[in-house]
Amino acid sequence: MSLQEKIEAKKREFQESAPQEKQEVMGRAVKALIESGAADRTLGEGDTAPDFTLNNAEGRPVNLRTALDRRPVVLGFYRGRW
């Protein structure tokens, strides 16, 4: 099953099981996100990420460019709790 097929299956599952009120909230949130133009500002495959510094799990600052000078870097993004 392709990623797109998996996404569509999850969407159908949500529409069949979620209460109408939650579907309406999600619908408004998706519409607002689309209208915000956020997708036009995202990085795509092969794009270079801007340099940044964040604290690691131990609270120490880690800079992307410095880390890339030493080894490959894998970035993971978590949406948090919705």
C-alpha positions in Angstrom: 0.0 0.0 0.0 1.4 3.4 -1.0 1.7 6.3 1.5 -1.1 8.1 -0.3 -3.3 5.0 0.1 -2.5 4.8 3.7 -3.4 8.4 4.2 -6.7 8.0 2.5 -7.5 4.9 4.6 -6.8 6.8 7.8 -8.9 9.7 6.6 -11.8 7.3 5.9 -11.4 5.6 9.3 -11.6 9.0 11.0 -14.6 10.1 9.0 -16.4 6.8 9.9 -15.5 6.7 13.6 -15.0 10.3 14.9 -18.0 12.2 16.3 -19.3 14.9 14.0 -18.1 17.7 16.3 -14.5 16.5 16.1 -14.7 16.2 12.3 -15.9 19.8 12.1 -13.1 21.0 14.4 -10.5 19.1 12.2 -12.1 20.4 9.1 -11.8 24.0 10.2 -8.2 23.5 11.3 -7.3 21.9 8.0 -9.0 24.7 6.1 -7.2 27.4 8.2 -3.8 25.7 7.6 -4.4 25.5 3.9 -5.5 29.2 3.8 -2.4 30.2 5.8 -0.1 29.3 3.0 2.1 27.3 5.4 2.6 24.6 2.8 4.2 27.1 0.4 6.9 27.8 3.0 7.9 24.3 3.8 11.1 22.6 2.8 10.9 19.9 0.2 13.0 16.9 -0.5 16.6 17.9 -1.3 16.2 21.4 0.2 18.8 22.7 2.6 17.6 23.3 6.2 18.4 26.7 7.7 21.0 26.7 10.4 19.6 26.6 14.0 20.7 25.7 17.5 18.5 23.8 19.9 19.0 22.0 23.2 19.5 18.3 23.1 17.9 15.8 25.5 20.5 16.7 28.1 19.9 20.4 27.8 23.1 21.2 25.9 22.9 23.4 22.8 23.5 21.6 19.5 24.1 23.6 16.3 23.0 22.0 12.9 26.0 23.2 10.9 28.5 22.2 13.6 26.9 18.7 13.8 26.9 18.4 9.9 30.7 19.2 9.9 31.2 16.1 12.1 28.7 13.6 10.7 25.4 13.1 8.9 22.3 14.4 10.7 18.8 13.1 10.9 16.1 15.6 11.9 12.9 14.4 13.4 9.9 16.7 13.9 7.1 16.0 16.3 3.8 17.7 16.0 3.1 17.5 19.7 -0.3 16.7 21.2 -3.3 17.8 19.2 
